[in-house]
């Protein structure tokens, strides 16, 4: 059993869950990265986050806090 809270969870699943819970506007306010501000979509966010490690970490950390509430 893995101690990684993100084990088995794809980045796409994370983005979809957060977007469904908060919507793009609130997500952009909570996690201040441009892919949630300008023409946000799951695909454009995935593309950005996959090539931007610091932004991906922010999203993953927020997701972990969101899931453990």
N, C-alpha and C positions, 0 to 999 in steps of 0.2 A: 504494500500500500504506500502511495506517495504522500509526502508531507506538503507537496506543492498544492496550494489551494486552487490553482488554475489547471491542474492536471486534467487532461481530456476535454478542456473547454477551448474552442477556437476563438480567435480574435473576432471573427464574423459574429459568432454567437454573443460575445460580450457587447459589441456595438449594437446589435439588434435589441438585446435586452435593455440596455441603457436608454436607447432611443425610444423604445416602447414605454418605458417607465417615466422618462423625463421630457421627451420631445427634444428636437434639435436646439431650440432656443435656450431652454433651461440647461441642457447639457453643455452648451457653449459657455454659459455663465458659471457653471460648476467646474468645468475643465477647460481652462482658457487656452485652447489651441484652434488655429484658423480653420482646420478641416470641418469643424462644427459650426463655423460662422458663415462661410461663403459657399453658397450652393451645396449644402451638405447632402450626402447620400451615403449609404452603406459602402458602396463600391469606392467612392472617392476617399472616404475615411480609411478604408482598408489599405488602399494604395499608399496614402500618406503615412499611416502608422507603421506599415511594414518596412518603410525605408527611414523612419525617424525614431530611433530607439528611446530617446528621452520622452517623446510624446506617448509612445506606446506604454512605457512604464507608468506614466501619469494615469492613463486610462485603465490599465490593469490594476493599479493600486486603488483607484476609485471604485472599480468593480468589486474588489475584495471587500472594501468597507461597506459597499452597498449590499453585498450578499450576507455579511455577518451581522447586519443590524437586526 
